[in-house]
Amino acid sequence: MLIKRKEFLQIGSLATASLMLPKFLKALEGKNRVPPGNKVLVVLQMSGGNDGLNTVIPVRNDLYYKARPGLKIDRSKALLVSDEAGLHPALTGFRDLYNDGSLGILNAVGYPNPDRSHFRSMDIWQTGSESNEFLTTGWIGRYLDAQCDGCDRPTQAIEIDDLLSLTMKGAKEKGIALKDPKKLYGTSNEKFFRDISKNHVVSPGEDQVEYLYKTMAETLSSADYIFKQSRMHPSSADYPKTELGNSLKTIASLIFSDINTKVYYVSLGSFDTHVGQQAQQQRLFTEMNDAVTSFVRDLKSNNRFNDVMLFTFSEFGRRVKQNASGGTDHGTANCMFLVSGGLKKKGLLNGLPDLNDLDQGDLKFKLDFKDVYATMLKKWLNADDATILNKQRSYLDFI
Protein backbone atom coordinates (compact mmCIF):
# COMPACT_ATOMS: atom_id res chain seq x y z
CA MET A 1 0.00 0.00 0.00
CA LEU A 2 1.19 3.49 -0.72
CA ILE A 3 2.18 5.66 2.21
CA LYS A 4 -0.26 8.36 3.32
CA ARG A 5 0.56 11.43 5.34
CA LYS A 6 -1.39 10.18 8.38
CA GLU A 7 0.41 6.83 8.24
CA PHE A 8 3.76 8.60 7.89
CA LEU A 9 3.07 10.56 11.06
CA GLN A 10 1.98 7.45 12.94
CA ILE A 11 5.07 5.53 11.86
CA GLY A 12 7.22 8.50 12.86
CA SER A 13 5.48 8.58 16.22
CA LEU A 14 6.44 4.99 16.93
CA ALA A 15 9.99 5.62 15.78
CA THR A 16 10.22 8.66 18.03
CA ALA A 17 8.73 6.82 20.99
CA SER A 18 11.32 4.07 20.66
CA LEU A 19 14.05 6.59 19.81
CA MET A 20 15.32 4.60 16.89
CA LEU A 21 15.99 1.32 18.61
CA PRO A 22 19.28 0.24 17.04
CA LYS A 23 19.41 -2.48 14.43
CA PHE A 24 21.80 -4.65 16.39
CA LEU A 25 19.05 -5.59 18.86
CA LYS A 26 17.49 -7.93 16.32
CA ALA A 27 20.77 -9.82 16.18
CA LEU A 28 20.55 -10.38 19.93
CA GLU A 29 17.38 -12.44 19.74
CA GLY A 30 17.78 -15.96 21.00
CA LYS A 31 21.57 -16.09 20.89
CA ASN A 32 23.17 -13.30 22.82
CA ARG A 33 22.27 -13.71 26.46
CA VAL A 34 25.23 -13.20 28.71
CA PRO A 35 26.43 -15.47 31.51
CA PRO A 36 26.25 -14.52 35.20
CA GLY A 37 29.14 -12.23 36.06
CA ASN A 38 28.38 -9.74 33.30
CA LYS A 39 29.50 -6.38 34.69
CA VAL A 40 26.75 -3.79 34.61
CA LEU A 41 26.95 -0.02 35.17
CA VAL A 42 23.93 1.92 36.45
CA VAL A 43 24.19 5.72 36.23
CA LEU A 44 21.87 7.77 38.45
CA GLN A 45 21.74 11.41 37.36
CA MET A 46 20.70 13.83 40.10
CA SER A 47 19.34 16.53 37.83
CA GLY A 48 19.37 20.20 38.75
CA GLY A 49 22.56 20.49 40.78
CA ASN A 50 22.44 18.68 44.11
CA ASP A 51 23.83 20.40 47.22
CA GLY A 52 26.78 18.20 48.11
CA LEU A 53 27.57 19.94 51.39
CA ASN A 54 24.20 18.90 52.82
CA THR A 55 24.65 15.40 51.34
CA VAL A 56 28.04 14.55 52.83
CA ILE A 57 28.15 16.94 55.77
CA PRO A 58 31.40 18.25 57.32
CA VAL A 59 30.01 17.88 60.82
CA ARG A 60 33.06 19.29 62.66
CA ASN A 61 33.73 22.26 60.40
CA ASP A 62 32.73 25.58 61.97
CA LEU A 63 32.91 27.31 58.59
CA TYR A 64 30.08 25.09 57.32
CA TYR A 65 27.81 26.05 60.21
CA LYS A 66 28.71 29.72 59.91
CA ALA A 67 27.90 29.80 56.18
CA ARG A 68 24.54 28.08 56.65
CA PRO A 69 22.80 29.30 59.80
CA GLY A 70 19.38 28.23 58.49
CA LEU A 71 20.32 25.29 56.26
CA LYS A 72 22.93 23.55 58.38
CA ILE A 73 22.39 19.97 59.46
CA ASP A 74 23.47 19.51 63.07
CA ARG A 75 25.93 16.81 63.94
CA SER A 76 23.29 15.24 66.20
CA LYS A 77 20.97 14.73 63.20
CA ALA A 78 23.55 13.69 60.60
CA LEU A 79 24.16 9.99 60.00
CA LEU A 80 27.78 9.79 61.04
CA VAL A 81 30.18 7.79 58.88
CA SER A 82 33.38 9.15 60.46
CA ASP A 83 34.48 11.67 63.06
CA GLU A 84 34.48 14.34 60.34
CA ALA A 85 31.55 13.45 58.09
CA GLY A 86 27.90 12.50 58.20
CA LEU A 87 25.21 11.79 55.62
CA HIS A 88 21.91 13.61 55.20
CA PRO A 89 19.35 12.23 57.70
CA ALA A 90 17.19 10.82 54.87
CA LEU A 91 20.02 8.60 53.57
CA THR A 92 19.65 5.81 56.12
CA GLY A 93 20.10 3.08 53.52
CA PHE A 94 23.29 4.70 52.24
CA ARG A 95 24.66 4.77 55.80
CA ASP A 96 23.89 1.03 56.03
CA LEU A 97 25.76 0.50 52.76
CA TYR A 98 28.67 2.46 54.19
CA ASN A 99 28.71 0.27 57.26
CA ASP A 100 28.68 -2.99 55.30
CA GLY A 101 31.42 -1.88 52.92
CA SER A 102 29.26 -1.37 49.83
CA LEU A 103 29.49 2.42 49.53
CA GLY A 104 32.27 4.64 48.27
CA ILE A 105 32.15 8.44 48.51
CA LEU A 106 34.15 10.77 46.29
CA ASN A 107 34.31 14.42 47.38
CA ALA A 108 35.07 17.66 45.51
CA VAL A 109 34.47 16.13 42.07
CA GLY A 110 34.26 18.55 39.16
CA TYR A 111 36.32 19.94 36.30
CA PRO A 112 38.55 22.95 35.49
CA ASN A 113 36.91 26.27 34.62
CA PRO A 114 33.42 25.19 35.74
CA ASP A 115 30.25 26.42 34.11
CA ARG A 116 27.23 27.24 36.29
CA SER A 117 24.64 26.88 33.53
CA HIS A 118 22.48 23.78 33.95
CA PHE A 119 22.50 23.07 30.22
CA ARG A 120 26.17 23.65 29.55
CA SER A 121 27.44 21.89 32.64
CA MET A 122 25.17 18.91 31.99
CA ASP A 123 26.51 18.77 28.42
CA ILE A 124 30.06 18.68 29.82
CA TRP A 125 29.23 15.82 32.18
CA GLN A 126 27.21 13.89 29.59
CA THR A 127 29.77 14.21 26.80
CA GLY A 128 32.84 13.84 29.02
CA SER A 129 34.35 16.97 27.52
CA GLU A 130 36.59 19.74 28.74
CA SER A 131 34.83 22.99 29.59
CA ASN A 132 36.07 24.59 26.35
CA GLU A 133 35.04 21.66 24.12
CA PHE A 134 31.66 21.27 22.44
CA LEU A 135 31.05 17.62 21.60
CA THR A 136 27.96 16.21 19.90
CA THR A 137 28.33 12.66 21.20
CA GLY A 138 28.01 11.33 24.74
CA TRP A 139 30.57 9.29 26.62
CA ILE A 140 28.29 6.24 26.83
CA GLY A 141 27.38 6.65 23.15
CA ARG A 142 31.08 6.63 22.25
CA TYR A 143 31.49 3.55 24.43
CA LEU A 144 28.85 1.86 22.26
CA ASP A 145 30.71 3.01 19.13
CA ALA A 146 34.09 1.78 20.39
CA GLN A 147 33.11 -1.62 21.73
CA CYS A 148 31.04 -2.39 18.66
CA ASP A 149 33.57 -1.47 16.00
CA GLY A 150 33.51 -4.46 13.65
CA CYS A 151 31.75 -6.78 16.09
CA ASP A 152 28.73 -8.94 15.34
CA ARG A 153 27.42 -9.18 18.91
CA PRO A 154 27.47 -5.64 20.33
CA THR A 155 26.33 -4.65 23.77
CA GLN A 156 23.69 -2.04 24.38
CA ALA A 157 22.70 0.72 26.79
CA ILE A 158 19.20 1.50 28.04
CA GLU A 159 17.89 4.76 29.48
CA ILE A 160 14.75 4.56 31.58
CA ASP A 161 13.04 7.62 30.16
CA ASP A 162 10.84 8.79 27.30
CA LEU A 163 13.68 10.68 25.64
CA LEU A 164 17.28 9.72 24.98
CA SER A 165 19.83 12.03 26.60
CA LEU A 166 23.00 13.23 24.91
CA THR A 167 25.15 10.92 27.00
CA MET A 168 23.68 7.87 25.21
CA LYS A 169 24.23 9.12 21.65
CA GLY A 170 27.30 7.99 19.73
CA ALA A 171 28.40 8.78 16.20
CA LYS A 172 27.26 5.36 14.92
CA GLU A 173 25.37 3.71 17.75
CA LYS A 174 22.81 4.97 20.22
CA GLY A 175 21.28 3.72 23.40
CA ILE A 176 17.61 2.94 23.84
CA ALA A 177 15.06 5.01 25.74
CA LEU A 178 12.06 3.28 27.30
CA LYS A 179 10.16 3.63 30.53
CA ASP A 180 8.39 0.29 30.52
CA PRO A 181 9.16 -2.73 28.29
CA LYS A 182 5.52 -3.81 28.51
CA LYS A 183 4.24 -0.42 27.34
CA LEU A 184 6.66 -0.32 24.41
CA TYR A 185 5.67 -3.87 23.51
CA GLY A 186 1.97 -2.97 23.63
CA THR A 187 2.42 0.12 21.47
CA SER A 188 4.53 -1.68 18.90
CA ASN A 189 2.02 -4.54 18.62
CA GLU A 190 -0.93 -2.39 17.69
CA LYS A 191 -2.60 -3.86 14.60
CA PHE A 192 -1.94 -0.74 12.52
CA PHE A 193 1.82 -1.01 12.85
CA ARG A 194 1.82 -4.75 12.22
CA ASP A 195 -0.30 -4.40 9.09
CA ILE A 196 1.68 -1.64 7.44
CA SER A 197 4.93 -3.37 8.32
CA LYS A 198 3.82 -6.40 6.31
CA ASN A 199 2.13 -4.65 3.38
CA HIS A 200 3.87 -1.34 2.78
CA VAL A 201 4.97 -0.10 -0.62
CA VAL A 202 7.16 2.97 -0.87
CA SER A 203 7.29 5.11 -3.99
CA PRO A 204 10.71 5.72 -5.57
CA GLY A 205 12.65 8.54 -3.98
CA GLU A 206 10.88 8.38 -0.62
CA ASP A 207 14.03 7.64 1.34
CA GLN A 208 12.72 9.14 4.57
CA VAL A 209 9.65 6.96 4.44
CA GLU A 210 11.70 3.85 3.74
CA TYR A 211 13.96 4.72 6.69
CA LEU A 212 10.92 5.04 8.96
CA TYR A 213 9.55 1.69 7.78
CA LYS A 214 12.91 0.06 8.42
CA THR A 215 13.13 1.62 11.87
CA MET A 216 9.60 0.50 12.66
CA ALA A 217 10.38 -3.10 11.68
CA GLU A 218 13.45 -3.09 13.88
CA THR A 219 11.43 -1.56 16.71
CA LEU A 220 8.79 -4.28 16.51
CA SER A 221 11.44 -6.97 16.74
CA SER A 222 13.39 -5.25 19.53
CA ALA A 223 10.30 -4.46 21.61
CA ASP A 224 9.29 -8.13 21.43
CA TYR A 225 12.74 -9.25 22.49
CA ILE A 226 13.19 -6.86 25.42
CA PHE A 227 9.69 -7.49 26.79
CA LYS A 228 9.89 -11.27 26.50
CA GLN A 229 13.35 -11.40 28.05
CA SER A 230 12.31 -9.14 30.92
CA ARG A 231 9.40 -11.48 31.67
CA MET A 232 11.71 -14.47 31.99
CA HIS A 233 13.17 -13.26 35.28
CA PRO A 234 10.96 -10.43 36.54
CA SER A 235 11.84 -8.95 39.88
CA SER A 236 9.39 -10.08 42.55
CA ALA A 237 10.83 -7.77 45.19
CA ASP A 238 8.93 -4.92 46.79
CA TYR A 239 9.98 -1.46 45.60
CA PRO A 240 8.55 1.92 46.59
CA LYS A 241 5.78 3.08 44.27
CA THR A 242 7.76 6.06 43.06
CA GLU A 243 9.12 6.87 39.64
CA LEU A 244 12.67 5.97 40.65
CA GLY A 245 11.46 2.85 42.46
CA ASN A 246 9.65 1.68 39.32
CA SER A 247 12.68 2.51 37.15
CA LEU A 248 15.13 0.56 39.32
CA LYS A 249 12.73 -2.41 39.44
CA THR A 250 12.65 -2.38 35.63
CA ILE A 251 16.46 -2.26 35.55
CA ALA A 252 16.69 -5.15 38.03
CA SER A 253 14.34 -7.28 35.91
CA LEU A 254 16.44 -6.60 32.81
CA ILE A 255 19.67 -7.41 34.67
CA PHE A 256 18.21 -10.71 35.88
CA SER A 257 17.16 -11.57 32.32
CA ASP A 258 20.85 -11.51 31.30
CA ILE A 259 20.25 -9.62 28.06
CA ASN A 260 23.43 -8.15 26.69
CA THR A 261 23.08 -4.73 28.34
CA LYS A 262 26.08 -3.17 30.00
CA VAL A 263 24.84 0.31 30.93
CA TYR A 264 21.56 1.59 32.38
CA TYR A 265 20.82 5.28 32.87
CA VAL A 266 18.14 6.88 35.03
CA SER A 267 17.45 10.39 36.38
CA LEU A 268 15.97 11.93 39.51
CA GLY A 269 15.23 15.59 40.11
CA SER A 270 14.96 18.45 40.35
CA PHE A 271 17.70 19.29 42.84
CA ASP A 272 17.73 22.96 41.79
CA THR A 273 17.08 24.22 45.31
CA HIS A 274 17.26 28.00 45.13
CA VAL A 275 14.20 28.16 47.41
CA GLY A 276 13.00 25.85 50.18
CA GLN A 277 15.95 23.51 49.95
CA GLN A 278 15.34 21.55 53.14
CA ALA A 279 11.95 20.15 52.13
CA GLN A 280 12.93 19.50 48.51
CA GLN A 281 16.16 17.71 49.33
CA GLN A 282 14.46 15.68 52.06
CA ARG A 283 11.79 14.51 49.60
CA LEU A 284 14.23 13.64 46.81
CA PHE A 285 16.70 11.92 49.13
CA THR A 286 13.91 9.85 50.66
CA GLU A 287 12.86 8.71 47.18
CA MET A 288 16.46 7.95 46.21
CA ASN A 289 17.31 6.22 49.49
CA ASP A 290 14.25 3.96 49.47
CA ALA A 291 14.58 3.03 45.78
CA VAL A 292 18.32 2.30 45.94
CA THR A 293 17.89 0.33 49.17
CA SER A 294 15.29 -1.91 47.49
CA PHE A 295 17.46 -2.25 44.39
CA VAL A 296 20.50 -3.34 46.41
CA ARG A 297 18.44 -5.82 48.44
CA ASP A 298 17.05 -7.25 45.19
CA LEU A 299 20.51 -7.58 43.63
CA LYS A 300 21.87 -9.27 46.74
CA SER A 301 19.05 -11.79 46.93
CA ASN A 302 19.67 -12.70 43.27
CA ASN A 303 23.47 -12.91 43.70
CA ARG A 304 24.17 -10.02 41.30
CA PHE A 305 25.31 -7.24 43.63
CA ASN A 306 29.00 -7.95 43.02
CA ASP A 307 28.45 -7.51 39.27
CA VAL A 308 26.60 -4.17 39.38
CA MET A 309 28.09 -0.72 39.95
CA LEU A 310 25.70 2.18 40.57
CA PHE A 311 27.08 5.70 40.72
CA THR A 312 25.46 9.08 41.16
CA PHE A 313 26.38 12.45 39.72
CA SER A 314 24.95 15.95 39.43
CA GLU A 315 25.94 18.64 36.94
CA PHE A 316 27.31 20.88 39.72
CA GLY A 317 27.07 21.45 43.45
CA ARG A 318 25.79 24.56 45.21
CA ARG A 319 27.36 27.67 46.70
CA VAL A 320 28.85 27.29 50.16
CA LYS A 321 26.77 30.10 51.67
CA GLN A 322 23.00 29.84 51.80
CA ASN A 323 20.97 32.50 49.99
CA ALA A 324 18.19 34.70 51.34
CA SER A 325 15.42 32.36 50.13
CA GLY A 326 16.14 29.31 52.24
CA GLY A 327 18.21 27.70 49.52
CA THR A 328 21.54 27.69 47.74
CA ASP A 329 22.60 28.92 44.32
CA HIS A 330 24.59 27.24 41.56
CA GLY A 331 28.07 26.21 42.58
CA THR A 332 30.83 23.95 41.32
CA ALA A 333 32.36 20.78 42.77
CA ASN A 334 30.23 18.03 44.28
CA CYS A 335 30.22 14.55 45.80
CA MET A 336 29.53 11.23 44.07
CA PHE A 337 28.25 7.95 45.54
CA LEU A 338 29.52 4.55 44.34
CA VAL A 339 27.37 1.54 45.28
CA SER A 340 28.50 -2.02 44.57
CA GLY A 341 29.48 -5.32 46.08
CA GLY A 342 32.54 -5.17 43.84
CA LEU A 343 34.29 -2.16 45.36
CA LYS A 344 37.94 -2.71 46.25
CA LYS A 345 38.06 0.43 48.35
CA LYS A 346 35.11 1.74 50.33
CA GLY A 347 34.07 4.58 52.55
CA LEU A 348 35.41 8.11 52.22
CA LEU A 349 37.78 7.70 49.26
CA ASN A 350 39.28 11.20 49.47
CA GLY A 351 39.18 14.23 51.71
CA LEU A 352 36.20 16.48 52.39
CA PRO A 353 36.07 19.83 50.55
CA ASP A 354 38.40 22.49 51.92
CA LEU A 355 36.18 25.33 53.17
CA ASN A 356 39.26 27.41 53.96
CA ASP A 357 40.25 27.48 50.29
CA LEU A 358 37.37 28.66 48.12
CA ASP A 359 37.17 30.20 44.67
CA GLN A 360 34.99 33.29 45.08
CA GLY A 361 32.72 31.44 47.48
CA ASP A 362 32.72 28.16 45.59
CA LEU A 363 34.37 24.82 46.30
CA LYS A 364 37.50 24.00 44.34
CA PHE A 365 37.42 20.69 42.57
CA LYS A 366 40.05 18.15 43.63
CA LEU A 367 39.09 15.27 41.35
CA ASP A 368 38.19 15.47 37.65
CA PHE A 369 35.00 13.55 36.90
CA LYS A 370 36.56 12.23 33.69
CA ASP A 371 39.01 10.22 35.80
CA VAL A 372 35.98 8.54 37.38
CA TYR A 373 34.60 7.77 33.91
CA ALA A 374 37.98 6.41 32.78
CA THR A 375 38.11 4.12 35.80
CA MET A 376 34.60 2.81 35.14
CA LEU A 377 35.30 2.25 31.45
CA LYS A 378 38.67 0.57 31.89
CA LYS A 379 38.30 -1.39 35.10
CA TRP A 380 34.57 -2.20 35.11
CA LEU A 381 33.51 -2.36 31.47
CA ASN A 382 36.92 -3.41 30.09
CA ALA A 383 36.72 -0.71 27.42
CA ASP A 384 39.24 1.51 25.64
CA ASP A 385 38.77 4.58 27.82
CA ALA A 386 41.43 6.69 26.08
CA THR A 387 39.64 6.37 22.72
CA ILE A 388 36.22 7.01 24.27
CA LEU A 389 37.33 10.04 26.32
CA ASN A 390 39.71 11.34 23.63
CA LYS A 391 42.58 11.39 26.12
CA GLN A 392 44.44 9.15 28.50
CA ARG A 393 43.10 9.85 31.99
CA SER A 394 44.26 8.83 35.46
CA TYR A 395 42.70 5.76 37.07
CA LEU A 396 41.34 5.58 40.60
CA ASP A 397 41.69 2.54 42.83
CA PHE A 398 38.15 1.93 44.09
CA ILE A 399 37.87 -0.95 41.58
Buried (B, 14 or more C-beta within 10 A) or exposed (E): EEBEEEBBEBBBEBBBBBBBBBBBBBBBBEEBEBEEEBBBBBBBBBBBBBBBBBBBBBBBBEEBBEBBEEBBBEEEEBBBBEEBBBBBBBBBBBBBBBEEEBBBBBBBBBBEEBBBEBEBBBBBBBBBBBEEEEBEBBBBBBBBBBBBEEEEEBBBBBBBBEEBBBBBBBEEBBBBBBBBBBEBBEBBEEEEBEEBBEEBEBEEEBEEBBBBBEBBBBBBBBBBBBBEBBEEBBBEBEBBEBBBBBBBBBBBBBBBBBBBBBBBBBBBBBBBBBEEBBEBBBEBBBBBBBBBBBBBBBBBEBEBBBBBBBBBBBBBBBBBBBBEEBBBBBBBBBBBBBBBBBBEEBBBBBEBBBBEEBEEEBBBBBBBBBBBBBBBBBBBBEBBBBBBBBEEBEBBEBB
